[in-house]
Amino acid sequence: MILSSREIIRRLNDQGRDGALVIRPYGSECQQPASYDLRVAEDTVLKTGSCTLAHTLEWVELPSDIAGTIRTRSSYGRRGVMVTAGFVDPGFRGQLTLGLVNMGEETVHLKMNDRVVQLILHQVLGADLTYEGRYQDSKGVVRAR
């Protein structure tokens, strides 16, 4: 099941509860009906035909019963920008590193705070494992380890 905006906001407001959903800083302009737009943390240039690593402005913490899928927002997809590695496991904490590939015909300039990707949140039924991998508590761009 994909979480609706109402459910995302409800889960964000459970901050005192163990295992709460965290998206910080939260911007109401980023909230969509069934997703949340994530912003890039710094100006970034996406050259044609290359993969560029960028990171989100937001710090994200997913509880054990929520996983995330990352998709390029359609306005950037129409320009040829695609995101790689688009899954976030339950239990992940940190800023998300985005592999952005520009398959379009022109260089794309991203400005800090541009909403480039959307995070779709999914309920995980019977959750028993959480992410404890090498990218836990990521800050900034994190290259492959």
C-alpha positions as CSV (number, residue, x, y, z in Angstrom):
1,M,0.0,0.0,0.0
2,I,1.3,3.5,-0.9
3,L,0.9,6.1,1.9
4,S,-1.4,9.0,1.1
5,S,-0.5,12.6,2.0
6,R,-2.8,12.4,5.0
7,E,-1.0,9.2,6.3
8,I,2.4,10.7,5.6
9,I,1.5,13.8,7.7
10,R,0.0,11.7,10.4
11,R,3.1,9.6,10.7
12,L,5.3,12.7,10.7
13,N,3.3,14.1,13.6
14,D,4.0,10.9,15.7
15,Q,7.5,12.3,16.5
16,G,7.3,11.3,20.2
17,R,6.6,7.7,19.3
18,D,9.4,5.1,18.8
19,G,9.9,4.4,15.1
20,A,8.3,7.6,13.8
21,L,8.6,8.7,10.2
22,V,11.1,11.7,9.9
23,I,11.5,14.1,7.0
24,R,13.5,17.1,8.1
25,P,13.2,19.9,7.1
26,Y,9.6,19.3,6.1
27,G,8.1,21.7,3.5
28,S,4.3,21.7,2.9
29,E,5.0,22.7,-0.7
30,C,6.8,19.4,-1.2
31,Q,3.8,17.3,0.0
32,Q,2.0,15.6,-2.9
33,P,-1.2,13.4,-2.8
34,A,0.8,10.1,-2.6
35,S,4.4,11.2,-2.3
36,Y,6.8,13.8,-1.0
37,D,9.2,15.8,-3.2
38,L,12.8,15.8,-2.1
39,R,15.0,18.8,-2.7
40,V,18.7,18.9,-3.7
41,A,21.0,20.3,-1.0
42,E,23.3,22.3,-3.3
43,D,23.6,23.7,-6.8
44,T,24.5,20.8,-9.2
45,V,25.2,20.7,-12.9
46,L,24.0,17.6,-14.8
47,K,26.0,17.3,-18.0
48,T,24.5,15.4,-21.0
49,G,25.3,11.7,-20.9
50,S,26.8,11.6,-17.4
51,C,25.9,10.4,-14.0
52,T,26.2,13.0,-11.2
53,L,25.9,12.4,-7.5
54,A,23.8,14.8,-5.5
55,H,22.2,14.6,-2.1
56,T,18.9,15.6,-0.6
57,L,18.4,18.5,1.6
58,E,16.1,16.4,3.7
59,W,17.2,14.0,6.4
60,V,14.9,10.9,6.2
61,E,14.3,8.3,8.9
62,L,12.0,5.4,7.9
63,P,10.5,3.2,10.6
64,S,10.5,-0.6,10.3
65,D,7.1,-0.7,8.6
66,I,7.8,1.8,5.8
67,A,10.0,1.5,2.7
68,G,10.6,4.2,0.0
69,T,10.8,4.3,-3.7
70,I,12.6,7.3,-5.4
71,R,11.4,8.5,-8.8
72,T,12.4,11.5,-10.9
73,R,9.8,14.2,-10.9
74,S,8.1,14.3,-14.3
75,S,9.3,17.9,-15.1
76,Y,12.9,16.6,-15.0
77,G,12.1,13.3,-16.6
78,R,10.8,15.2,-19.6
79,R,14.2,16.8,-19.9
80,G,15.9,13.4,-19.8
81,V,17.0,13.3,-16.2
82,M,16.7,9.8,-14.5
83,V,17.5,8.7,-11.0
84,T,19.4,5.5,-10.2
85,A,19.2,3.3,-7.1
86,G,15.7,4.2,-6.2
87,F,14.9,2.1,-3.2
88,V,15.1,3.0,0.5
89,D,14.9,0.1,3.0
90,P,12.9,0.3,6.3
91,G,15.1,1.6,9.1
92,F,17.3,3.8,6.9
93,R,18.4,7.1,8.4
94,G,20.2,9.9,6.6
95,Q,20.4,12.2,3.7
96,L,19.8,10.3,0.4
97,T,22.5,10.2,-2.3
98,L,20.9,10.5,-5.7
99,G,22.6,9.2,-8.8
100,L,21.2,11.5,-11.5
101,V,21.7,10.6,-15.1
102,N,21.1,13.2,-17.8
103,M,20.1,11.5,-21.1
104,G,18.7,14.7,-22.5
105,E,20.1,17.0,-25.2
106,E,21.1,19.9,-22.9
107,T,23.0,20.5,-19.6
108,V,20.5,20.7,-16.7
109,H,21.3,23.2,-13.9
110,L,19.8,22.3,-10.5
111,K,19.7,25.0,-7.8
112,M,19.7,24.3,-4.1
113,N,16.1,23.5,-2.9
114,D,14.9,22.4,-6.4
115,R,12.4,19.6,-6.0
116,V,14.0,16.9,-8.3
117,V,12.8,13.5,-7.1
118,Q,9.7,12.2,-5.3
119,L,9.8,9.8,-2.4
120,I,6.9,7.3,-2.5
121,L,6.3,5.6,0.8
122,H,5.0,2.0,1.1
123,Q,3.7,0.1,4.0
124,V,5.7,-3.0,4.8
125,L,3.6,-5.8,6.2
126,G,5.1,-8.1,8.8
127,A,8.3,-6.1,9.1
128,D,11.0,-7.9,10.9
129,L,14.3,-6.6,9.6
130,T,15.5,-3.0,9.3
131,Y,18.4,-1.5,7.4
132,E,21.7,-1.5,9.2
133,G,24.0,-1.2,6.2
134,R,27.1,0.9,5.4
135,Y,25.1,3.9,4.3
136,Q,23.3,4.4,7.6
137,D,23.4,8.0,8.9
138,S,24.6,9.3,5.6
139,K,25.4,13.0,5.4
140,G,26.2,14.7,2.0
141,V,27.1,12.7,-1.1
142,V,28.3,9.2,-0.2
143,R,30.1,7.4,-2.9
144,A,29.9,3.6,-3.3
145,R,31.6,1.8,-0.4
